[in-house]
Amino acid sequence: MKLKIIAGNANIDLAKQIAKKLGVELSGATIGRFSDGEAQVKTG
């Protein structure tokens, strides 16, 4: 199992610092909204 750090819309700088401290890369994510307001998150 491999640890992934995903920041989403949160504090990107903090996520980068945490990932660096843990020795892992910050994983990418695309965040969008459906027409009803629900969130859509794609990781990769």
Rosetta constraint file for C-alpha pairs under 8 A:
AtomPair CA 3 CA 24 HARMONIC 7.41 0.50
AtomPair CA 4 CA 24 HARMONIC 7.22 0.50
AtomPair CA 4 CA 25 HARMONIC 7.35 0.50
AtomPair CA 4 CA 26 HARMONIC 6.88 0.50
AtomPair CA 4 CA 27 HARMONIC 6.03 0.50
AtomPair CA 5 CA 15 HARMONIC 7.12 0.50
AtomPair CA 5 CA 19 HARMONIC 6.34 0.50
AtomPair CA 5 CA 24 HARMONIC 7.71 0.50
AtomPair CA 5 CA 25 HARMONIC 7.24 0.50
AtomPair CA 5 CA 26 HARMONIC 5.23 0.50
AtomPair CA 5 CA 27 HARMONIC 5.64 0.50
AtomPair CA 6 CA 15 HARMONIC 7.43 0.50
AtomPair CA 6 CA 26 HARMONIC 6.24 0.50
AtomPair CA 6 CA 27 HARMONIC 5.30 0.50
AtomPair CA 6 CA 28 HARMONIC 6.65 0.50
AtomPair CA 6 CA 29 HARMONIC 6.79 0.50
AtomPair CA 6 CA 43 HARMONIC 7.97 0.50
AtomPair CA 7 CA 11 HARMONIC 6.82 0.50
AtomPair CA 7 CA 12 HARMONIC 5.90 0.50
AtomPair CA 7 CA 15 HARMONIC 5.72 0.50
AtomPair CA 7 CA 26 HARMONIC 7.71 0.50
AtomPair CA 7 CA 27 HARMONIC 7.90 0.50
AtomPair CA 7 CA 29 HARMONIC 7.72 0.50
AtomPair CA 8 CA 12 HARMONIC 7.84 0.50
AtomPair CA 8 CA 29 HARMONIC 6.21 0.50
AtomPair CA 8 CA 30 HARMONIC 7.56 0.50
AtomPair CA 8 CA 31 HARMONIC 6.81 0.50
AtomPair CA 9 CA 31 HARMONIC 7.75 0.50
AtomPair CA 10 CA 15 HARMONIC 7.97 0.50
AtomPair CA 11 CA 15 HARMONIC 6.34 0.50
AtomPair CA 12 CA 16 HARMONIC 6.17 0.50
AtomPair CA 13 CA 17 HARMONIC 6.31 0.50
AtomPair CA 14 CA 18 HARMONIC 6.22 0.50
AtomPair CA 15 CA 19 HARMONIC 6.10 0.50
AtomPair CA 15 CA 26 HARMONIC 7.20 0.50
AtomPair CA 16 CA 20 HARMONIC 6.07 0.50
AtomPair CA 16 CA 25 HARMONIC 7.99 0.50
AtomPair CA 16 CA 26 HARMONIC 6.22 0.50
AtomPair CA 17 CA 21 HARMONIC 6.13 0.50
AtomPair CA 18 CA 22 HARMONIC 6.20 0.50
AtomPair CA 19 CA 23 HARMONIC 6.02 0.50
AtomPair CA 19 CA 24 HARMONIC 5.14 0.50
AtomPair CA 19 CA 25 HARMONIC 5.81 0.50
AtomPair CA 19 CA 26 HARMONIC 5.82 0.50
AtomPair CA 20 CA 24 HARMONIC 6.09 0.50
AtomPair CA 20 CA 25 HARMONIC 7.01 0.50
AtomPair CA 27 CA 43 HARMONIC 7.28 0.50
AtomPair CA 27 CA 44 HARMONIC 6.53 0.50
AtomPair CA 28 CA 43 HARMONIC 5.91 0.50
AtomPair CA 28 CA 44 HARMONIC 5.54 0.50
AtomPair CA 29 CA 41 HARMONIC 6.61 0.50
AtomPair CA 29 CA 42 HARMONIC 5.50 0.50
AtomPair CA 29 CA 43 HARMONIC 4.39 0.50
AtomPair CA 29 CA 44 HARMONIC 6.29 0.50
AtomPair CA 30 CA 41 HARMONIC 5.73 0.50
AtomPair CA 30 CA 42 HARMONIC 5.14 0.50
AtomPair CA 30 CA 43 HARMONIC 6.51 0.50
AtomPair CA 31 CA 39 HARMONIC 7.08 0.50
AtomPair CA 31 CA 40 HARMONIC 5.68 0.50
AtomPair CA 31 CA 41 HARMONIC 4.64 0.50
AtomPair CA 31 CA 42 HARMONIC 6.55 0.50
AtomPair CA 32 CA 39 HARMONIC 5.92 0.50
AtomPair CA 32 CA 40 HARMONIC 5.06 0.50
AtomPair CA 32 CA 41 HARMONIC 6.53 0.50
AtomPair CA 33 CA 37 HARMONIC 5.69 0.50
AtomPair CA 33 CA 38 HARMONIC 5.66 0.50
AtomPair CA 33 CA 39 HARMONIC 4.64 0.50
AtomPair CA 33 CA 40 HARMONIC 5.61 0.50
AtomPair CA 34 CA 38 HARMONIC 5.37 0.50
AtomPair CA 34 CA 39 HARMONIC 6.33 0.50
AtomPair CA 34 CA 40 HARMONIC 6.84 0.50
